Amino acid sequence: MEKDDKVLRRGVPRDASAGLAGIFLALSLLACTTGASTSAPSLSGGAATIAPPALPTTVSSPNHLYELRVPQGWTARMAAARDPDEISGTEGAITVRLSAVPEAIAQSDWIDSYLDIHAADFPAGCLSGGGAPQELLAIGADDGRLLKLACLPGWMVIVAHDDRLYDLRFKVSGDASPAAKALFVAIVQGLKFLPGSIPSPAPST
């Protein structure tokens, strides 16, 4: 008696074998498509994704030992010694302060102490008492802290690099919108630290 030509070895029907092959092929194509469409997370404000701003202008500070990129039309006033630099445009103004991290103190511990010391720079409850929400922000190989300051309005970034601590404050011209935050984050994440020694504090008068 001849075997039914619709039956394969181990009793699997030819039609069922073809169906399984089709399922495996579809799953393989789905996996490839899913992998190809994966993208890096972006800064988002609400439902809409905010495109990275254009930063064509380079600003370099020989005293504060950093370089960053800002929007076209922004201007910079570089200070002597450790006085704050000021970089500004239509969107707002960024001040950059430089100080030394004391020896034998961990960077993260000094950042906590620095924030406690400089809480007095702002109205009560703005930076002190948990009034300023904090986010971790990668700046090159260093971990910075991004704080929202409703009293400016704007944001503050604190980052330690080697024996230096940088304090960047962005006071926006209008509302502290997601677009303004995206601009500040893009500027700060482009921060490059230059080699050199921290300048001595300006003599008191």
C-alpha positions in Angstrom: 0.0 0.0 0.0 1.4 3.3 -1.1 1.8 6.2 1.5 -0.4 9.2 1.1 1.7 11.8 -0.8 0.3 14.5 1.6 2.0 12.9 4.5 5.7 13.6 5.3 8.0 11.9 7.7 6.9 11.8 11.3 3.3 12.3 10.3 3.4 16.0 9.6 1.1 17.0 6.7 2.7 18.9 3.9 0.2 21.8 4.2 0.9 22.2 7.9 4.7 22.3 7.2 4.2 25.1 4.7 2.1 27.0 7.2 4.7 26.8 10.0 7.4 27.9 7.6 5.3 31.0 6.7 4.8 31.8 10.4 8.6 31.6 11.1 9.3 33.8 8.1 6.8 36.5 9.3 8.3 36.5 12.8 11.8 36.9 11.4 10.8 39.8 9.3 9.0 41.4 12.3 12.1 41.1 14.4 14.3 42.7 11.8 11.8 45.6 11.3 11.5 46.2 15.0 15.3 46.3 15.5 15.8 48.7 12.6 13.3 51.2 13.9 14.8 51.6 17.4 16.1 55.1 18.1 17.9 56.9 20.9 15.7 58.6 23.5 15.3 62.4 23.0 14.3 65.2 25.2 10.6 65.5 25.1 8.1 68.1 26.3 4.6 66.7 26.6 3.4 64.8 23.6 5.7 66.5 21.0 9.4 65.7 20.7 11.6 68.8 20.8 14.2 68.9 18.0 17.8 69.7 19.2 18.5 73.4 18.8 21.2 74.7 16.4 24.4 75.8 18.2 26.7 77.2 15.6 28.7 79.7 17.8 31.6 78.6 20.0 32.4 80.5 23.2 35.7 79.9 25.0 36.7 81.1 28.4 40.5 81.3 29.1 40.0 82.1 32.8 37.2 79.6 33.6 38.8 76.9 31.4 35.8 75.8 29.3 34.3 75.9 25.9 30.7 75.6 24.8 28.4 76.2 21.8 25.5 78.6 21.8 22.8 79.8 19.3 23.7 82.3 16.6 23.5 85.9 17.8 24.5 85.2 21.4 27.2 87.3 22.9 29.7 86.6 25.7 31.2 88.8 28.4 34.2 86.9 29.9 35.2 87.9 33.4 38.6 88.2 35.0 39.7 85.9 37.9 36.7 84.0 39.3 33.9 86.5 38.6 31.0 85.0 36.6 31.1 84.8 32.8 27.8 85.9 31.2 26.6 84.5 27.9 23.3 85.8 26.6 20.8 86.0 23.7 17.2 86.5 23.0 16.2 83.3 24.8 17.9 84.3 28.1 21.2 84.6 29.9 23.6 82.0 31.3 26.1 82.9 34.0 29.1 80.5 34.5 30.9 80.4 37.9 34.0 78.5 38.7 35.3 77.4 42.1 37.7 74.8 43.4 36.7 71.4 44.9 38.5 71.2 48.3 41.1 68.5 48.7 40.1 65.2 50.4 36.3 65.9 49.8 34.4 63.7 47.3 32.9 65.6 44.4 29.4 64.6 45.2 29.7 65.6 48.8 31.1 69.0 47.8 28.2 69.5 45.4 25.8 69.0 48.3 27.7 71.4 50.4 28.0 74.0 47.6 24.2 73.9 47.1 23.6 74.4 50.8 26.0 77.4 50.8 24.5 79.0 47.8 20.9 78.5 48.7 21.1 82.1 50.1 21.7 83.4 46.5 17.9 82.8 45.9 14.7 83.7 47.7 13.7 81.3 50.5 12.4 78.0 49.3 13.7 78.3 45.8 16.8 76.2 46.2 16.7 75.3 49.9 14.2 73.0 51.6 13.8 70.7 48.6 12.3 73.5 46.6 14.4 72.7 43.5 13.8 69.3 41.8 17.0 67.7 40.7 17.9 65.5 37.7 21.1 63.8 36.9 22.7 65.0 33.6 25.6 63.5 31.8 28.2 66.0 30.7 30.9 64.2 28.9 32.3 61.7 31.4 31.1 63.6 34.4 27.7 63.5 36.2 26.1 66.9 36.6 22.9 67.9 38.4 20.2 69.9 36.7 17.9 71.9 39.1 14.8 73.8 38.1 14.6 77.2 39.8 11.1 78.7 39.6 12.3 81.9 41.1 14.6 82.8 38.2 12.7 81.5 36.2 15.1 78.9 34.7 17.6 76.2 35.6 20.9 75.6 37.3 23.5 73.0 36.5 26.3 72.0 38.9 29.1 69.7 37.6 32.5 68.8 39.1 35.4 68.1 36.8 38.7 67.1 38.4 39.4 69.8 41.0 36.9 72.3 39.5 33.3 72.9 40.2 31.1 74.7 37.6 27.9 76.5 38.4 25.8 77.4 35.3 22.6 79.3 35.8 20.1 80.0 32.9 17.6 82.8 33.4 15.1 82.6 30.6 13.6 85.7 29.0 10.1 84.3 29.0 8.5 81.2 30.4 10.6 78.2 31.6 9.2 76.1 28.8 10.3 72.6 27.6 11.9 74.3 24.6 14.0 76.6 26.9 15.0 73.5 29.0 16.0 71.7 25.8 18.2 74.6 24.8 19.9 74.8 28.1 20.5 71.1 28.3 22.0 71.0 24.8 24.3 73.9 25.6 25.5 72.3 28.9 26.0 68.8 27.4 28.3 70.4 24.9 30.5 71.8 27.6 34.2 71.0 27.1 36.8 71.4 29.9 40.0 73.0 28.9 43.4 72.3 30.5 44.9 74.7 32.9 45.0 75.9 36.5 42.1 77.5 38.4 42.7 81.3 38.7 43.2 82.7 42.1 40.2 84.6 43.6 40.1 88.3 42.9 41.6 90.3 45.8 39.1 91.8 48.2 38.9 95.5 48.5 
